[in-house]
Each structure stands twice: as C-alpha cells, then as structure tokens.
C-alpha cells in the first residue's frame, strides 16, 4: 500500500493587513438593498405557489385553562376548507392567550379566517397570573429563586461607603414585534418537503420539522426537508424553531395535498411569538466621597412566561472585572406567569441588567454631586476593559458635547419654560465569537465565483459581508462573486443568534476562499514559471508577488482549469475572530414637564467590534439598535389585563413603535484601527441595543431632577415621578 | 378585514340621499369620507345592510360667506377647510383645527360633516365648533332645521340628529377684530387622535380686557364640551399669563365623566385638559394681541 503523502503544513489563516485591504472595512452598500427597496426580494410572506392554500390558527382565548372539547364540525363544512390539524387535544392545558390549538387550511385567506371563527373550543378555566407582580405577591408555586451570589465582603463594603444610594428600577415585558411575522409556506413533492420559512436557523430547521411531523404521524426524515430563507424581515432571537405553526403548516399541506401558507396575524405575533422578560431590582450601592465604588447589593426579579427566563448577573459591566473585585451580593427570583413564552430578545438579559446597573450608579453619582461622566471614568477599574471604555466615553462625550452641555440635575430643572433638557450615558458589553460555519467556494473555468453557506441574512448584512470577504481574498471586485445563502442545501452554518454569525461566516469564507485560491494558484503556477507560494491574487489578476508585471488576468487563469471547477470548503477559524466588546451610548432628551412627553433629541453610539468587514452595515446595525432602543425606552410594553388574562395591545396601534418623527439625531462612531482590528472579527448584532434604555432613562433623570424608575418612560410615569418629588419646580 | 356584504348606493343629490335614507331607515349608514365607518365595518363591529355614499353630492361641497357667517358644506374635506383663504382670514380656528387632524391622506378624504355626525369623543372638530358657537344644519324629508353646536353633541358617538336627517352644512361666525384663536392637541402617538384637544377663541376689548372667550374641549369626556368655568374666570378681566393659568385649572368641571383607556388614564387626561387649555389660551391671546396692534 502506497504511503499517503502528508498534506503541507497549513499556514495559519489571517486577515490581510491594514494596508493590503481593498474592500474589508470600507463603507459598502448591502448587496440586496435595491432588491429589497424595489420589492423584488421575495420574503416568505411573498411566496405564492400554484394551488396554494391559506392556513389560519385557532388559539386559546384563556390565559390558563383545560380544554374540555374542540368542535370543528361547523368549520369542516365551511366553503373552501381543505384540512384541519389539531395541535392540542382535548384535555390539554393552555398556558396563555394565544397558545395554538389548531390550524386549518382553505382555498382563500378569508375562507380560512371564517372557518377559524366557526371552531368552538370549550374550556375549564384555571387560575391565572398575567400581572407583572413581585415574588411576594405571586404565590410560592409561581416563584423560583435562581441565584444568590456573593463576592468579596459586601458587608465591609457597606461600612466603607461614605454615601449609599437605594433605588428601585425595572422594565416591562415587551415583545419582539418582527415586522415580518413568523410563518412559512410548505409544499410537498411526494415525500419531500420544501419550507419557505422566516427563520434565523435555516440549517437547523429540517430536523425540527422531521421530529414534529413524525410526532403528528407523518413519517419524514430531516434529509427530506428543504428549508429556504432567501431574505427575512427580522427575528431578534425569536425565530430559531420550527414552532407549532411550522409543523401544522406542513401537516396541513400533507393532508390537503396542496402547498399551504401560514403566516401569523399581527395579534398572534404579539401574543405568542416571543416576549422579553421583565426585570425589576431593589438596589443598594455605595461609594467613597471621591466616587470610588465600594459595594453593590441587589434583589431582582422578573416575569418571563411559563418558564424561568435567564438569570441576570448584576452589577453589569462596572463590577464585572476581576481585578479589583467589587464587593457585591445579588439575588434573583423568577416569577412564572401566563403571558406567553419568553424568547431570546436581542442581547438576552443585557438591556435589563444594563438599565438596573447604570441607573443605580447614575443616581449614586447624583447623590455624590458628581458629573456621571467623571463618576464612570473613576470606576472603570471595575470593568473588564478600562482602556476601551475610557477611550469610548471620551469620544462619545466629544460627539454629544457633554462637557459643554451637562448640568447637574437641579440646574436643568430651572431652565425657563416647560421643556427641560438632560444628558445621560450608559456602558455595555457582549461576547461574540463565531458559530460553527461551513463555507464552500467554487471557482468556475469561466471565472465566475460562487460562495455557498447555509446561513441567513436577517437584514443585518450577512450576505454582503460574505461577498466582501470572498472578493477580498480572491482579489476580485464584489460584483464578481455570487453569494448563495438561505438554504439548507448549502454547507451548514449555525443559527444566527448571540452575534455569532459574522464571526462564523466571515472566517469560514476566508478559509474556503483561501483554499480555493491556493488550488487555482497551484494550477497556474507553471504558466507563470514560479512556485504557487510566490503568486498572489490582486485587482483581478494572478501575479507574481515580487514582479506584478508577470501576471494572468483572472479569466485567463481560470480558463486553465479546463472543464472542472475548483471547489474548496472552509470552517469557522478561531484565529480570525474574537469575543467581548465594549460600547458607550449617550442620549440627550427634552422632557415636557407639563405633559410628561419625552423626546430623544440626539443619541451617540460609540462601539468597538474588532475588525469591521463592512463599515456601512456595521453602522446600520447601531442605527437600527438605537431606534429599537428608543422604542423600548419610551413606548413598548405588553399590557396585560389580570382580570381577563388578555393582552390589551396586540396590534401596531396600541403597541406603539417609534416613527421617524420620534427618533431624533443619531450619531454612530465605530472604533477602528490599531488595538481594535488585530482582535479579528466580533459580532455586533446585540451590543448597541443594550444601552439605549439606561442612557435615555439617565438623561430624563438629569432633565427633570428625579428618576422615573420603570421603562417605558411613558408620560404618566414621568408626571408621577415628578409629583412624588413634589412637582417640577 | 373584509366587511360583511352590504348594498351600496351613491346618490347624486341630497333629495335622492334623503329618499334612500327614508327607505332603508336604521339599516342604512351614511358614508362621508369613511375613516370611521369603514374600519368599523372591516372589523365587523358595524354591519349595515346598506351604505349610502354621499361622496357624489357635489352640491354639499363649498365654503362661502353668507349673511355675516361662513357656510361650509358637509362634504368639504379637511384639506379644503385647511386651505380655504376665506376661513384663514375670517375664521382661522377651523383651519387651525383641520391641520391637526390625522395625516395628509386622512385630511384629503375625511369631511367636516362626516366627522361631526360621527361624534367620536377623540375627534378634533367638535372642540372647534363648540368654541365658535357654530350652527349645524340638518335636512330631512320634512325640511331643514338648525342646531346650535352646544346642543348637537349628546353623548359618545351620539348627536341630536334624528333618524332620517342628514347633516348638510356648518355655519361659523366671521370673527371680530381683536380675536385670536388656537387649537392645541395632545396626539395619541400612533393613531393621531386627540387624547386631549383644546380650542380657544378670545376677543380682547379695551384696556386689554377679555371681552369674549370660548373654550371647547375634546377627547376628555364621552362628548366634547364647553369649558364654561374657564370662560367665566376670564371674561371681563385683564388678560395675563397668570390669569390664563388660573382659569385653565377649571377646564374639567366636577360633573364631567372622564374617559380612561390604554392611551391615557382619567387622571392624566384631566391634568392634560388643564395644560392644553392653558396653552391654547396663551396662543389665542398672543394672536389677539398681535392683531390688536
């Protein structure tokens, strides 16, 4: 048996150095922008198949109850009804208004809606809890203490403090409110299923569909399920699963022998497709006269639906560092409620932890009569990245004009007229790394290039980032590369969650493109008369590194492949990516102390995320996150009625999001250059959405001289806080 | 989102519309813009058997000066009110109010008659017509009658119009010199409806004294009302910022039943009625003073 030659030692994969990058780090418009802006991009919602049926869900009208009977006899006789699929059986317990009970499919959407109305469900009601109550009011069976943590000597820390501040803070349950609702179109071709799903998890959905359908008595294997997500309209952590409606859609299609579309209605989207848990805390925090923190105490709780929703780690950012350790004691209790399940919401737990920490510290600074900018700068030794935060704080202060504009709380309130202005700031952090991603790059003999990854673009710019990395690596213009994502027929990639996508896909693409290029260089080396190692791909040519005049055009080089394309694959490369970013945001607000209306006039986001692939889509992530942050700081709240167990605002009129007139001026500054870029690529999806709530709340406190303890900062809450203080003046 | 089936009529004259209304009685609804009726029908909260669309009765679309008053046809759109040079110079409170209604599309489609006849507690015009002591003309098969704005609004979504009557015209006064008007509104952030809307009309007499003042409030209660106590506190007194602020505190009389909903609690509405009454009065006073000069 012949000995297999050892592969040559693999050189470590690297990003091109700063001076050698042509595309990476530039401001590049997203590849699918024109298609989306013109409506040519087809979302799951837009998919229409020949003979397609429309499905609607029947969901629970009870917050908690046992289903005693499901009567579909009238619905079955309705015109156009083709199939009915039970998700729950009589006897099952429902745990929230909006829990899916059955789905039915009819020829038209209207027929399906009429038939859904004709289904009769009988319930035996059970006691429910939908109110956002503290543990002592929830009843022991609904309460679970999740964490009690002590570090250092918090009792000694209290002794050492010259000033102690005690406060209560929190934020309401909000929903994901994806603009493209959850849902999909399902179509069978004999025993093979195709699903056009709005998902953050195109490579991971097939096994979920197979499992769900098997449980429903439809034998199908993951290998028979094709999932397609060419574009999608937002997930924010709520679209990782096939979900009951996905399985029901495929089951209906099977039963009816026709394709079926099932997209959630807006009310159902808000009732059942994901909520962000609330979090509240009583905080005691102390410092020396000079502002140095000595201690943190917090007792926190939150409601997150029928199961516990994550454990916070308080305090946040400040006090997370190990050297020195800030003495702290924290306890968290979860309260189970019947409001619909929590799902990961962009930076799970972080916006809540950030609000509680940054607001308590801001109040302590006010009690110390310190400028919060100085106070936070003073305590950066308690963070994991003091130098990064210092640089970012100073940059943000410069961009918002902090030193010129900031006034102590009492002074702001003395401004003439009912509108008072204030400034606030907040710090945040997030992890990153990259999920497991596999990429395949194909170079065709005619010079065309395909990059295929079983990933998805949630609207963040993933498609564009993949194209940039491939084009940069192959020395080609961006237009020369065709990016293929959004199908589980491409090499698998992880779900897009936790800001792990850019790390995964950029490094797997760099790896695959490098491997493909090396094959091409080996093919053309003889023609240029040098070893392959002496060749490089630049500006559409394959050239000799030391003598660029000796070259082949990309097309000429590829023509030497004959009839066989090159394919090469690549994986996530730890050496190209990293984890852990810092960010600072500052907000300037105007508060009408007579009406309580808060307007964000300006927000500044200063953010690092390692090596930036596309500066434009990175900045866009920050703009979008600040807008999302303004929404949850000022408007968003899932309002529940304890008496009936119903959500009172499951629509876009009463569940208010910011409009263009509510947003104010947004400024983004990305930290780039030495000390940032050499860390490699780090994800950016979550970080910039964490701070807005805290920064805006702190700005409001600065403007009106008193803390509005809970988000959203609605007019009545602002006025109530002012009244508790004894009025605006 | 599809209404239940209904019969549709589009009469071209008032007489024809009245005949249809008589024939179909309570099974008919009048369509005069449709911003309230159509959503109700789409949500199936309303399912009239018959819809009589008044949109083609062009004779009910006018703004003209008659006998010292300005007459506005019921099918005049909010945009036409907003842009009318006649109203802008002689009765600016109506254009000021129209400007605050909904958005451009709503203003292009909605009509003054439709809005008043619907009597939504959060609509804008009711505050203005009350502050203007407007007259509202109703036609029926038996002829026409004229109602005072103060007697027109009866309750939530309920007016003094009788079955078989169609609102045809609104008449507002030509405002005397030294008069300033203003409409100030707290918008419901998503729909743009008034959580509170205050319309003020203030005429200054000699020595800067308030000769005549009227304040209409909408959004606060099931029906729009005149803030009589505010008016009383101002009339005959020398106008000042302090006086206005004190008078505005009477914006919500004891016997008013306050609305309370997801947008605003009764308490918040009450507080805002005071704030927006004061702001409307301040604007009206400033305009009256600038005209006086």
Interface residues (C-beta under 8 A of the other chain):
Chain A: X110 X594 X595 X596 X635 X639 X648 X649 X652 X653 X654 X656 X659 X662 X715 X716 X719
Chain B: X2 X186 X189 X190 X191 X262 X263 X264 X265 X267 X268 X271 X272 X275
